[in-house]
């Protein structure tokens, strides 16, 4: 049962057993039980040495994102919870650069991440997505650029891309205003 699995995972985590490794915990991030997923995510977030394993797991999940809304929400929540990890930051930046549904997911995660300042890799990916062919992706990128905390010295290419959207008559008025602000 999920509650028993949760207790067992927490116990193994607390006794710091070497038996609790990424190979055993990461598959639980895709468990049908939200309780087991949250517990596995909590354990994984406390293990920076699992960075490459986490990156591989989530890169794969983003290549084939879930279609059910509740599963998609859980994936976004897991990525948001792990966004402090440089490996996950890289996965999100790569997803944005790849485009498509993965990019939209990654942009939503970036926009709601708990980071105090957007990493350089995110800023570079955002800059690229502001020139994407997809109008929806450009709108999401503008919203994300507005939501993340930008560094004091915002990269000039990002500012130029936002200004270009702000001047574009093919964008909606709300997107243009958001880009300029």
Number of C-alpha atoms within 10 A of each C-alpha: 7 14 11 10 15 17 13 12 17 16 12 15 18 10 9 10 10 8 10 14 14 19 12 10 18 20 12 19 24 19 15 11 13 16 15 23 23 20 19 26 21 16 20 23 19 12 13 14 11 17 18 15 15 25 19 14 17 22 19 12 14 22 14 11 16 14 8 8 9 11 16 15 13 17 22 20 17 20 24 21 19 23 22 17 20 16 20 23 23 19 25 28 23 19 22 27 20 14 19 13 16 21 25 20 22 26 27 18 21 28 21 15 22 16 14 11 12 19 19 16 16 23 20 16 23 27 25 18 25 24 16 16 10 13 14 11 21 23 23 22 31 28 17 19 25 16 15 20 16 16 13 7 6 11 14 10 13 18 14 13 18 28 16 16 23 22 14 13 10 10 15 14 13 11 20 21 16 17 23 16 11
